[in-house]
Each structure stands twice: as structure tokens, then as C-alpha cells.
Amino acid sequence: MRKRNIVIFVSVAIFSFILGLLVPLSANIGAERRTPPVPKRHNVAWSGETMELLDIVKIWKATKELELTPDQLKTFIPKFNRIDEIKRRYYNDRKNLVKRIKELTASEEPSESLLESLLQQLKALDDRFHADIERAYDELNSDLTITQRARLVLFLENYKRDLRRILMQLREMAESRRR
């Protein structure tokens, strides 16, 4: 019964995710289109709800690929989420630091002491990230078998590529519906 509830929850989450992507894309079906909209390739602003759905799908696919036991599942999900949290915080902090460095170097006479300070902060941030992410992966792997660790590596290698492929297919489907 419990497994059935998980399957139902995941199915609803996937359906909601796909519906959440298709509804906004199909909203312009009857609208006048003199020039087609240019799809954004970079800096796509994802809503918090979309990110949550992507995280749910990612966790579901990872647990399916790894064939986790119920005991492993209890510890896997928080540890797996921790890795994404570390990455998101790091990339956000790094982006802000690089932006400050860019702004400072664009000025006529950048303060070398401030630049040095920002560069040191960037190096410290990078070093801390690498240590934190290594520790998080070590903790995640500690509960997995060798085979599960190998499957995790393969899953992480393929997940982003597969997600991009699915999103491109959804976009193409929505564009074909408009025509």
C-alpha cells in the first residue's frame, strides 16, 4: 500500500510538472503572432514551484535507478537534497562575488586592495565549496553499496542531459500545437 501511495504521488508530481510547462506554452495558441517569440537559451528564470517539481522528479528518478531499500531511502533523500542545497548556495554566492569583481574592474580606477579582498573571498568560497561537496558526497555514499554508487554516478551524468532533452521535446510539442 505504501509503495502504491509513493507511485501515485510521483505520478501526480510528474503530471503537474508537465502540465505546468504545457499550460503557459499553449496559452498563446489563439493570440496574434506577427513574429514568433525568441526562446531564452540562458538565464531562464525558474519559479520556485517548478524547481520543487524538478527536485521531486530528480529524487524519484535517482531512487528508482539506485533501487534503494526503505532504510536507505530515509537517509538518502536528506543527503541528496543537501548536495543540491550546497550547489545552489555556492553558485549564487559565486555569481554575486563575480558580479562585484566585474563592476569594480569596470570602474576607471579600481581599488586593488578591494579587488584583492574579493579575489581572496572567491578563492575561499571555491575551497569551501569543494570541501563541503566532497563531504556531502562521502556522507551520501556511506549508505550505498558499490553498485548503487556506480548507478548514482551514471544517474548524475545523464540526468541533466535527459532533462534538457525532455524540456526541448515539450517545447517543440507546444510550438507544433501553435501552428
C-alpha positions in Angstrom: 0.0 0.0 0.0 2.8 2.4 0.9 4.6 1.8 -2.4 1.4 2.4 -4.2 1.0 5.8 -2.5 4.5 6.8 -3.5 3.9 5.8 -7.1 0.6 7.8 -7.1 2.4 10.8 -5.5 5.2 10.7 -8.0 2.8 10.3 -10.9 0.8 13.3 -9.8 4.1 15.3 -9.4 5.2 14.4 -12.9 1.8 15.2 -14.4 1.7 18.5 -12.5 5.2 19.3 -13.8 4.3 18.6 -17.4 1.0 20.4 -17.1 2.8 23.4 -15.6 5.1 23.5 -18.6 2.4 23.0 -21.3 -0.3 25.4 -20.0 1.8 28.5 -20.2 3.3 27.5 -23.5 -0.2 26.8 -25.0 -1.8 30.0 -23.6 -0.9 31.9 -26.7 -2.5 29.5 -29.2 -5.2 31.9 -30.3 -3.1 35.1 -30.0 -1.9 37.1 -33.0 1.7 36.1 -33.8 3.4 38.5 -36.2 6.9 37.5 -35.0 7.5 34.3 -33.2 8.8 34.7 -29.6 12.5 34.1 -29.3 13.2 31.3 -26.8 15.6 32.1 -24.0 18.6 29.9 -24.0 20.3 31.2 -20.9 19.3 32.8 -17.6 16.0 31.1 -17.6 14.1 32.2 -14.5 12.5 29.2 -12.9 9.8 29.6 -10.4 10.1 28.1 -7.0 7.3 25.7 -7.8 8.9 24.5 -11.0 12.2 23.9 -9.1 10.4 21.9 -6.5 8.8 19.7 -9.1 12.2 19.2 -10.8 13.7 18.3 -7.5 10.9 15.8 -6.8 11.4 14.2 -10.3 15.1 14.1 -9.7 14.8 12.4 -6.4 12.2 9.9 -7.7 14.4 9.0 -10.7 17.5 8.6 -8.5 15.8 6.4 -6.0 14.3 4.3 -8.9 17.7 4.0 -10.5 19.5 3.0 -7.3 16.8 0.6 -6.2 17.1 1.8 -2.6 15.8 -0.1 0.4 13.3 1.6 2.7 16.0 2.2 5.3 18.4 3.7 2.7 15.6 5.9 1.4 15.2 7.5 4.8 18.8 8.8 4.8 19.3 9.2 1.1 16.7 11.9 0.4 18.0 14.5 3.0 21.6 13.8 2.0 20.8 14.1 -1.7 18.9 17.3 -1.1 21.9 18.6 0.9 24.1 18.3 -2.2 21.7 20.5 -4.3 21.5 23.0 -1.4 25.3 23.3 -1.3 25.5 23.7 -5.0 22.7 26.3 -5.2 24.2 28.4 -2.4 27.7 28.2 -3.9 26.6 29.2 -7.4 24.5 32.1 -6.1 27.3 33.4 -3.8 29.9 32.9 -6.5 27.7 34.8 -9.1 27.4 37.7 -6.7 31.1 37.9 -6.0 32.0 37.7 -9.7 29.4 40.4 -10.4 31.1 42.7 -7.8 34.5 41.9 -9.3 33.2 42.8 -12.8 31.7 46.1 -11.5 34.9 47.0 -9.8 37.1 46.3 -12.7 34.8 48.3 -15.0 35.4 51.4 -12.9 38.1 53.9 -14.1 40.4 53.3 -11.1 39.6 50.0 -9.4 40.8 49.7 -5.8 43.4 47.0 -5.9 43.0 46.3 -2.2 39.3 45.7 -2.7 39.9 43.6 -5.7 42.5 41.5 -3.8 39.9 41.1 -1.0 37.2 40.0 -3.4 39.6 37.5 -5.1 40.6 36.1 -1.7 36.9 35.7 -0.9 36.3 33.9 -4.2 39.1 31.5 -3.6 37.9 30.8 0.0 34.4 30.3 -1.4 35.7 27.8 -4.0 37.8 26.0 -1.5 34.9 25.7 1.0 32.6 24.5 -1.7 34.9 21.8 -2.8 35.4 20.6 0.8 31.6 20.8 1.5 30.6 19.0 -1.7 33.2 16.2 -1.1 32.0 15.7 2.4 28.3 15.7 1.3 29.1 13.0 -1.4 31.1 11.0 1.1 28.1 11.0 3.5 25.7 10.1 0.7 27.9 7.3 -0.5 28.4 5.9 3.0 24.9 4.2 3.0 25.1 2.9 -0.6 26.5 -0.3 -1.9 29.2 -0.3 -4.6 26.7 -1.0 -7.3 24.4 1.8 -6.1 27.3 4.2 -6.0 28.1 3.3 -9.6 24.5 3.8 -10.6 24.5 7.2 -8.8 27.5 8.3 -10.9 25.7 7.3 -14.1 22.4 8.9 -13.0 24.1 12.2 -12.2 26.0 12.1 -15.5 22.8 11.5 -17.5 20.1 13.4 -15.6 20.7 16.9 -16.8 21.1 15.8 -20.4 17.9 13.8 -20.2 16.1 16.7 -18.5 17.2 19.1 -21.3 16.1 16.6 -23.9 12.6 16.3 -22.3 12.2 20.0 -22.0 13.2 20.5 -25.6 10.6 17.9 -26.6 7.9 19.6 -24.6 8.8 23.0 -26.1 8.7 21.5 -29.6 5.3 19.9 -28.8 3.9 23.2 -27.6 5.3 25.1 -30.7 3.8 22.5 -33.0 0.4 22.9 -31.3 0.5 26.7 -32.1 0.9 26.1 -35.8 
